[in-house]
Amino acid sequence: MTISAPQTFEPDGRSIPFVDEGEGHLLVLLPGQGLSIASLGTLAHVLEEEGFRILRIGVRAQSPDTAPVTLHDLGRDVVDVLDHLGIGQAWIGGHGFGSTLARVIARDHADRVEGLVLLGVEGSEPVSADASAALDSAFAAETAAEAGDAIRVLAGEAVDAGFAWNVFSRLRDDDARALQAAARAATPVEDWEPLAERIPVNIIQGTHDRIDLPETAEKLRATAPTRASLASIEGGGYLAVITHPGEIGAEIEDYLGWD
């Protein structure tokens, strides 16, 4: 296994973080809303041990006086990193917001996408008031006590809340969260919610995810039943990429079947 240090690609003044590590078949991973690419680190290492090359690409840094961006712009950032590294086609995977961005890339740049791996599926319906409040509390909290029950909403009841908080609190990125929310708000739902045609899709969904609901994943799978699969991570919540990386890695490996 080869491990590369985090790098930054800066085309046209954009500052896009990425980590390229491992050897073998390539899978791109995109982080969830408000989370750094380090949130995908353990999952990446699990897959690297199984012979994958994992390219984690984060969200561009953006100054407040820069013009707003859309999901199409952030998708272009990902493709620009692929160009920078000399990569033609790739499987694109993402967590939550990252899976939304992966869907946009598949629609805008179908020739660059071999398939999608969606780790939780965002829908067009608003997150419930309780779940939204938990997200806000978890991102604003400075201590585990301040986070309170919010971290259980994100991680699932079966996960040790102290462990989840200790990891989550180090992975938050408030600037990315704001940029991602603005980009999604600036992009019509019909530009990102439907799956691109013909491209295979592997959906991996936590059974206790209260942010990206299991029923949303099932509805998306049902729109393309001949080419979309759905696997469940028992007990996994919104933060399953952090709390259940082994189970997710096994599902990805089984689905792709790369030997």
Long-range contacts (C-beta under 8 A, 24 or more apart in sequence): 1-48, 1-49, 3-48, 6-37, 9-80, 9-81, 9-84, 11-80, 11-84, 14-60, 14-77, 14-80, 15-60, 15-61, 16-57, 16-58, 16-59, 16-60, 16-77, 16-80, 16-81, 17-57, 17-58, 17-59, 17-61, 18-55, 18-56, 18-57, 18-58, 18-81, 19-44, 19-54, 19-55, 19-56, 20-53, 20-54, 20-55, 20-56, 20-85, 21-48, 21-53, 21-54, 22-47, 22-48, 22-51, 22-52, 22-53, 22-54, 23-51, 23-53, 24-51, 24-52, 24-53, 24-258, 25-51, 25-52, 25-53, 25-91, 25-256, 25-258, 26-52, 26-53, 26-54, 26-55, 26-87, 26-90, 26-91, 27-52, 27-53, 27-54, 27-55, 27-90, 27-91, 27-92, 27-93, 27-117, 27-252, 27-256, 28-54, 28-55, 28-56, 28-57, 28-78, 28-82, 28-90, 28-91, 28-92, 28-93, 29-54, 29-55, 29-56, 29-57, 29-93, 29-94, 29-95, 29-98, 30-56, 30-57, 30-58, 30-78, 30-92, 30-93, 30-94, 30-95, 30-97, 30-98, 30-99, 30-101, 30-102, 31-56, 31-58, 31-59, 31-94, 31-95, 31-97, 31-98, 31-176, 32-94, 32-95, 32-96, 32-97, 32-98, 32-120, 32-238, 32-241, 33-96, 33-97, 33-176, 33-177, 33-180, 33-181, 34-139, 34-172, 34-173, 34-174, 34-176, 34-177, 34-180, 35-95, 35-171, 35-172, 35-173, 35-176, 36-171, 36-172, 36-173, 36-176, 38-170, 38-171, 39-95, 39-171, 39-241, 39-242, 40-95, 40-241, 42-242, 42-245, 43-241, 43-245, 43-248, 43-249, 46-245, 46-246, 46-248, 46-249, 47-249, 47-252, 47-253, 50-249, 50-253, 51-258, 52-253, 52-258, 55-81, 55-82, 55-85, 55-87, 55-90, 57-81, 58-173, 58-176, 59-173, 59-176, 59-179, 59-180, 60-179, 61-175, 62-175, 62-179, 68-182, 68-183, 68-186, 69-179, 69-182, 69-183, 69-186, 70-183, 70-186, 70-187, 71-100, 71-101, 71-104, 71-183, 71-184, 71-186, 71-187, 71-191, 71-192, 72-104, 72-108, 72-187, 72-191, 73-183, 74-101, 74-104, 74-180, 74-183, 75-101, 75-104, 75-105, 75-108, 75-109, 76-108, 78-105, 79-105, 79-109, 79-112, 82-112, 88-112, 89-113, 89-114, 90-114, 91-115, 91-116, 91-117, 91-256, 92-116, 92-117, 93-117, 93-118, 93-119, 93-252, 94-118, 94-119, 95-119, 95-120, 95-241, 96-120, 96-122, 96-211, 96-212, 96-238, 97-122, 97-180, 97-184, 99-212, 100-184, 100-192, 101-192, 103-192, 103-193, 103-194, 103-195, 103-196, 104-187, 104-191, 104-192, 106-195, 106-196, 106-199, 107-191, 107-192, 107-194, 107-196, 110-196, 110-197, 110-198, 110-199, 113-196, 113-199, 114-199, 114-200, 115-199, 115-200, 115-201, 115-202, 116-195, 116-199, 116-200, 116-201, 116-202, 117-201, 117-202, 117-204, 117-252, 117-255, 118-201, 118-202, 118-203, 118-204, 118-217, 118-220, 119-204, 119-240, 119-241, 119-248, 120-204, 120-205, 120-206, 120-209, 120-211, 120-212, 120-217, 120-238, 120-240, 121-203, 121-205, 121-212, 121-216, 121-217, 121-220, 122-212, 122-216, 123-193, 123-212, 123-213, 123-216, 123-219, 123-220, 124-189, 124-193, 125-216, 127-211, 128-210, 130-210, 131-210, 131-211, 134-210, 135-211, 138-168, 139-172, 139-174, 139-177, 141-169, 144-169, 153-210, 153-237, 153-238, 154-210, 154-211, 154-237, 154-238, 154-239, 155-237, 155-238, 155-239, 155-242, 155-243, 156-206, 156-208, 156-209, 156-235, 156-236, 156-237, 156-239, 156-240, 156-243, 157-208, 158-208, 158-235, 159-235, 159-237, 159-239, 159-243, 163-243, 164-239, 164-242, 164-243, 167-242, 167-243, 168-239, 168-242, 171-242, 194-223, 195-220, 195-223, 195-224, 195-228, 198-227, 199-227, 200-227, 200-228, 201-227, 201-228, 201-229, 202-228, 202-229, 202-231, 202-251, 202-252, 202-255, 202-256, 203-228, 203-229, 203-230, 203-231, 204-230, 204-231, 204-232, 204-233, 204-248, 204-251, 204-252, 205-230, 205-231, 205-232, 205-233, 205-236, 206-232, 206-233, 206-235, 206-236, 206-237, 206-238, 206-240, 206-244, 207-232, 207-233, 207-234, 207-235, 207-236, 208-235, 208-236, 208-237, 209-236, 209-237, 209-238, 209-240, 210-237, 210-238, 211-237, 211-238, 212-238, 229-255, 231-255
